[in-house]
């Protein structure tokens, strides 16, 4: 992030937090940056996307190690999530067994809502939700597909020694 960016105080706030999940209202963010958020931030999900290029605001949370997990325009708040740096990856043969934590981290890495991620995988949003809360786990075939998607998305979930 460039020195003097108006989003620098947000970066510093998030960097100083020990929490894995932080919910901030638009007003709290505006108070931090001592400026108003643009109208697009208050109405367009894309403004809050986790893209690393061309978005100064995203640099603030990404550099602090967070991703935007959820945008609630009706409540005017944003939920930030800090994905773990390392995962407990279980294998069955050479197939990664995807668990809720891994699936959620992959989805957030890709900057997708549960509904968007479900559409990408060809499953229901409720299926993604149930995976993420560990109500049940994907089949071996789906796990292989998740591994393919993770590799395409550049998601680092295991050491490739």
C-alpha positions in Angstrom: 0.0 0.0 0.0 1.3 3.4 -0.9 2.3 5.6 2.0 -0.3 8.2 2.8 -3.2 6.2 1.3 -6.5 7.1 3.0 -7.0 3.4 3.7 -3.8 3.2 5.7 -5.6 3.6 9.1 -7.8 0.6 8.1 -4.7 -1.5 7.4 -3.2 -0.5 10.7 -6.4 -1.2 12.6 -6.7 -4.7 11.1 -3.0 -5.5 11.4 -3.2 -4.6 15.1 -6.2 -7.0 15.7 -5.8 -10.4 17.1 -9.2 -11.6 16.0 -9.9 -14.0 13.2 -13.2 -12.3 12.4 -14.0 -8.6 12.6 -17.2 -6.9 11.8 -17.1 -3.2 11.1 -19.9 -0.8 10.2 -19.5 1.6 7.3 -19.5 4.4 10.0 -16.7 2.7 11.9 -14.6 2.4 8.7 -15.3 6.1 7.9 -14.2 7.1 11.4 -11.0 5.1 11.0 -10.1 6.7 7.6 -11.5 10.1 8.6 -13.4 10.3 5.3 -16.6 9.1 3.8 -16.7 5.9 1.8 -17.7 6.3 -1.8 -21.3 5.6 -2.8 -20.1 2.5 -4.6 -18.8 1.1 -1.3 -22.3 1.5 0.1 -24.2 -0.2 -2.7 -21.9 -2.4 -4.8 -20.4 -5.7 -3.6 -17.6 -5.4 -6.2 -16.1 -2.5 -4.3 -15.4 -5.0 -1.4 -14.0 -7.7 -3.6 -10.7 -9.3 -2.5 -8.7 -8.3 -5.6 -5.1 -7.5 -5.1 -4.6 -5.3 -8.2 -6.1 -1.8 -8.8 -8.1 -1.5 -5.6 -6.4 0.6 -2.8 -9.1 -0.3 -0.3 -8.6 -4.0 -0.9 -4.9 -3.6 -0.3 -5.7 -2.4 3.2 -7.3 -5.7 4.3 -5.3 -8.0 2.1 -1.9 -6.6 3.4 -3.3 -7.0 7.0 -4.0 -10.7 6.2 -7.8 -10.4 6.0 -10.4 -11.1 3.3 -13.9 -9.7 3.1 -16.2 -12.5 4.0 -19.5 -10.8 3.9 -21.1 -7.5 2.9 -24.4 -6.6 4.5 -25.7 -3.5 2.8 -29.0 -3.5 4.9 -27.0 -3.5 8.1 -24.2 -1.3 6.6 -21.5 -3.6 7.8 -18.6 -5.6 6.5 -17.3 -8.9 8.0 -13.5 -9.5 7.6 -12.0 -12.9 8.1 -8.4 -13.9 8.6 -7.7 -17.2 6.8 -5.3 -19.5 8.6 -1.8 -19.6 7.3 -1.5 -23.4 7.5 -4.1 -26.1 7.3 -4.5 -29.6 8.6 -4.7 -31.4 5.2 -5.7 -35.0 5.3 -5.1 -37.3 2.3 -6.7 -40.5 1.2 -4.1 -41.9 -1.2 -3.2 -38.8 -3.2 -6.6 -37.2 -2.8 -7.0 -34.2 -0.5 -9.9 -34.7 1.9 -11.5 -31.2 1.9 -13.0 -30.1 5.2 -15.1 -27.1 6.2 -12.1 -24.8 7.1 -10.3 -25.6 3.8 -13.4 -25.1 1.7 -14.3 -21.7 3.4 -10.7 -20.6 3.0 -10.7 -21.5 -0.7 -14.0 -19.7 -1.3 -12.7 -16.6 0.4 -9.4 -16.8 -1.4 -11.4 -16.7 -4.6 -13.5 -13.8 -3.4 -16.8 -15.6 -3.8 -20.0 -15.7 -1.8 -21.3 -19.2 -0.9 -23.9 -18.8 -3.7 -21.2 -17.9 -6.3 -18.9 -20.7 -5.1 -21.8 -23.2 -5.3 -22.6 -22.1 -8.8 -19.0 -22.5 -9.8 -19.0 -26.0 -8.4 -22.4 -27.0 -9.7 -23.9 -27.6 -6.3 -26.5 -25.8 -4.1 -25.5 -22.9 -1.8 -26.8 -24.9 1.1 -24.4 -27.7 0.2 -21.4 -25.2 0.5 -22.9 -23.9 3.8 -23.1 -27.4 5.2 -19.6 -28.2 4.1 -18.3 -25.1 5.8 -19.9 -25.8 9.1 -18.8 -29.5 8.8 -22.3 -30.9 8.8 -20.9 -33.2 6.1 -17.9 -33.5 3.8 -17.6 -33.6 0.0 -17.4 -36.9 -1.8 -14.0 -38.1 -3.1 -14.9 -37.0 -6.6 -15.9 -33.5 -5.4 -12.7 -33.3 -3.3 -10.7 -34.0 -6.5 -12.6 -31.2 -8.2 -12.0 -28.8 -5.3 -8.2 -29.6 -5.6 -8.3 -28.8 -9.3 -10.1 -25.5 -8.6 -7.8 -24.6 -5.7 -4.7 -25.2 -8.0 -6.2 -23.1 -10.7 -6.9 -20.3 -8.2 -3.4 -20.4 -6.8 -4.7 -21.3 -3.4 -1.8 -22.5 -1.1 -3.3 -25.1 1.2 -0.4 -27.5 1.5 3.4 -27.6 1.2 4.5 -29.2 -2.0 7.7 -30.6 -0.7 
